[in-house]
C-alpha cells in the first residue's frame, strides 16, 4: 500500500468521521478560537469540503503530507 493512508506516516486516515458543529467547536477551541454557533455552522461545509479534497488524494509519496490552508478574508 502506498500514499498518505499508511498508518504511522500520515495523520489523515482513508475514511474520516463526519464533522459536527460540536466537534468543530472542540477543534477550534483547541486552537484558541472562540467561535459562535453561527460561525461554526458556516465553516462546517468548508471544512468538510477540504477534508473531502484530502481524502481524494491517493498518489502522494509516503514521505509527504498534503498541505492545507485556512484563511478568513
WOTALIN-V806298 format. One line per field, one symbol per residue. ss: DSSP state (2 for helix, 1 for strand, 0 for the rest). burial: # if it has 9 or more other ideal C-beta (glycine too) atoms within 8 Angstrom, else .. A space follows every 50 residues. Layout:
ss=???
burial=???
This chain:
ss=00000000000000000000222222222200000022222222222222 22222200000000000000000
burial=..####.....#......#.#..##..##..........#..##..##.# #..##.#..#.#...#.......
